């Protein structure tokens, strides 16, 4: 059973020119199969109970990204990892004594940005105690981080409640940089996300992200034939055999701190840094999706930023808790 929801969203694209485009976002509500509750999320959910909620989060994120541009990718990744385990419920933020929490799962290694979420939550609790959920802060922070690196600013439906469960054992099926294209497709489809969403969310996150040499060296040692020979030498110089595996390198070699579609061109040209990016162009159906965003004919070129927004809002509705489900945590790192 499905319910179609159509909303008008205004997107501001921050770049050399300010462009405002209107798009119709179509989401599907598959409650039985996927646990989506997007129908009960609202734009401006806090407009009466905490009118300054979104601006408070935006100010905290703006300060964080200004001081460290790398925080943008960190906050985007945080939402992705939150939504893929237990749904978008802030469960990745919980930290009990010991290492059995979701955030300590192997697939969540390197996930960060908790300090930014905690700072925003602290300010919100001071002004509007017990009103704004940590899950919504994560979603808003990801949106604001993208805008800070010249990406699209878009409306985020809010009203999520915080989950009470955060178990490392529930985070065993996260997408991995070593996954094959079929495995990646399967993991995204399990969450109700399409092959196009896979391209958009991968490219959107990785256009501003970095990775550790730990994930690159195995490709180099195996002489991965999908890597452009010249780029292979560049990667080898940054991640030498026997070198420091913790050294970080950009995933988008040409525009590391700017949200754009350059990474798709890089992937097409054999300049994908990690395997999970490179395999996107080794699959015929995925290749067509990527090529649609690289069309030289502007009239037929797909709008990467607008489609990325659709994918983000869709992802942000995975398994959300609403109404009497969950809680509004006082501290994001602990259940009430």
N, C-alpha and C positions, 0 to 999 in steps of 0.2 A: 504494500500500500504506500502511495506517495502523495505528497502535497507539494504543489509548485508555489514558490514564493517569488515574487518579482518586486524589486526595489530599484529606485533611481538613486544612483550614487554619483556624486561629483568628485572628480579626481583632479588634483592640481599636480602637474608635472614640473618639478623644480629643475631648471636647467638654464641655458643661455636665454631662453624665452619662457615666459609663463604661459602654459597652455592649459586650458580647462576643457575637459571632455566629459560628456555625459554618457554613461553606459548603463545598460540594463543588466542587472545581475540576476541570473536564474540559479537558484539552489534547489536541491531536491531533499525532501525530508523522508528518510527511510528509517522510521523508528524501530520497526521490528528487526531489520537486519543489521543496522549500523549504530543505532542509539543516537542518531542526530536529534537535537532539540532546537534547531536553529529557529523554528517558527516562534519560539517564545523568547528569543533574544530580541533586543530592541536597539534602534539607534537613539542615542540620548537617554539611555536608561537612568542615568543619575542626574538628569537635568533639574529635577525638583529636590531630590534627597541630598545631593552633593554637587551643585552646579559647577564647581571649579575642579571636579575630579580629573577630567581629561587634560586641562591646562596644567595642573600640578604634575601629572605624570610627564607631560611634554617638557616642562621646564627641567625636571630632574634628568631626563634623557638627553636633552639638548646640552646641558652642562657636562654630562658624562662623555658624550661623543665629541664635544669640542675639545675636551682635555685628552681624549684618547679615541681617535677615529675608528680604531679596531673594535670598540664597544658596539658599533652598529651591527656588525656580523654576529657578535656574541649574543646580542639580545634577540636577533632574528632566529638564531639557532636554538635559543632557549625555548621559544614558543614551539618550534618544530618538535623538539624532543619532549616537551610537555604534552602536546596533543597526541603524539603517537603512542603514549602509554597511559592507560586509564582515561583517555580523552583530555580535552583542554580544561583541566581542573586545578592547575597549580600544584599537582602532587609532586612534581620534580623539585619543588622548593623545600619540601619537608626534610628536616634533619633531626633524627633521633640519635641517642647514644648508640655507637656501633656503626657497622657498615652495611646494614641490610636494607637501607632506603633506596628508592628508585634512582636517586641522583648518583649513587655509587655503582650502578650497573656498568659493565664493560662498554656497552654502546653509548653511555653518557660520559665517557672519559673526556675531560677537557671542557665540558659544558660549564659556563660561567655566567656572570651578569647578575648573580644573586644580590650583590651589594646595591645595584641600581634599583632592583625591585624592592629591597628592604628600605631603602631611603625614601622611595615614593610612598610606600605603605606607611612609614612612620609619620610622614607629613599628612597623609590622608586621615590617619587615625587621630591626629591632633585636631584636625578641622571637622572631620565627619566620622566619628568613631563607630565602628561596627557596620559600615555601609558598603564600602567598596571592596570587592573580592580580590584576592591575590591573582586568581585566574584572569580576571579582566585587566589587571595591571600588566600582566605578562603580554596579553594581546595588544594593549595600547602601546606599551613600550616598544614592541616590535614594529608597529606602524610608525611611531615617531622616529625610531632609529633609522628606518628606511628613508624617511623624508629628510633627515639630517645629512644624508649622503647623496642628495639630489635625486632621490627616488620619488615615487608617487605618494602623495598624502591622500588618504581615503578614509571614509567613515567606517568605524568598527562597531558592529552590533555588540551590545554589552548586556549584562544580566546573568553571567555565569556565576555559579557558586563554587566554593572550594571543596575539593575531595578530601576524604579522611584517610584514604589508603595510599601508601607509598612503599611498595615492596620491590626489592631488587629482582625478585623472581618474575615479576610481571614485565620486565624491560628486556626480554631476551630476543625479541624479534624486530628490533629497530633496523632500519636501512643501514647498510654498512658500505664503506668505501671500496671493499673488495667484492661486493655483490655483483653477480652477473646481471645482464639486462632483464632476463626473465624473472629473476628473484626480486629485483627492484620493482618491476611491474606488479608482481604478485603482492608484495608488501603494501604498495600504494593502493591497489584495488581492494585489499582487505579493509582499508579505511575509507572506502568510498571515493577515492581519488583516481582520476583518469590518467592515461598515458601523457596527455597534454599537461596535466597538473604536475606530473613527475618532471617533465622538462622545465616547466616554469618555476617550480619551487627549488629545484636543483640549481638552475642558472641564477635565479634571483638571490639565493643565499650565497652562492659561490662567486658572484661578481664582486662582492665586497669582503670575502673571507680569506682566511689563511689556513694552511695545514702544516703539520709537522713532517719533517723528512722521514719519520718512522713509517708513514703511509706511502711514501714515494719511492724509497730505496728498493723495495721488493720488485717494483715494476722495472726499475733500471737494471737491477741484477739479472732479471729474466729477459732483458733485451726486448721489452714489449714493442712489437712491430707497429702498433697503432700510434706511437709517438713519433712526431716529425723528427728526422735525424738531427737537424740543427737545434731544435728545442731539447732533444735528448741531451746534447752536450751542455746546454745551459742548466738543465736540471741536475746533471751529474756534477757540475761545478758547484752548485749550491748544496747538494746532498751527496757528497763523495762516499764511496764505499768505505766503511769503517769510521765514518764521521759521526758527529753529534746528531743523534736521531731526533732531538728536541728542537733543533733549529726550525723556525717557521718561515714558510715562503708563501707568496700570494697565490691564490687559486685563479685569479684573473690577472695575468701578467701585465696587461697594458693599462688597466684602470682600477687599481686595487681598492681605492676608497671612493669610487664613484659608481652609483647604481646605473647600469646600462646593459645593452645586449651584446657587448663586445665578447663576452665569454662564449656566446654561441658561435661566433666566428672562429674563436680560438679552438673550440672543440671540433668544429668542422675541419680546421686546418691541421689537426693532429697536435694541438697545443693544450690538450686537457692535462691538468696536473695530476689528478687522481683517477683511478680506474673507473669509478662509478660515473664520472663525467665523460670519459672517453667512450665508454660503451654505449652512450646515448646515440652516437652517430654510427654505430656498427649495426643498428637495427633499422630495417627499411621503413617501418611505420614511424619510428622516432625521428628518423632522418627527414621525413616529409614535414614533420612538425617544426623541427629546427629550421629547415629551409624556408618555411613560410614566414619566419621572422627576419630572414636575411634577404628577402626579395629586394631587388634594386628598383623595381617598379613600385613606387609609393602607393599607387591606387590599389594594388593587390597585396601589399605587405601587411602582415598581421601586426596588431598593436601589442608589443611585448609588455609594456607597463600596465595597460588596461587589463590584459589577460592575467598578468601576475596578481593584480589586485583581486580578481575573481577567485583565483586559486587560494590566495591567503585567507579571504573571508570564508571560503568553503572549508579549508583546513581548520580554521578557527572555530568551526561548529562541530568538530568531531567529538562525539560522546560528552557534550556539555551537560552539566548538572544545573537544573533550574528549579524554581519554586521552593519546595520543602526539602529537596535533595541537598546533600552536602551542608556546608556552613559558610559563614563569613569569618575567616580566621582573624584573630587579633594580631598575631605574628605570622608572617608567611612561612617561617621555618618550622612551625609547630601547630598541631591541631589544637583546638580549644579544650 
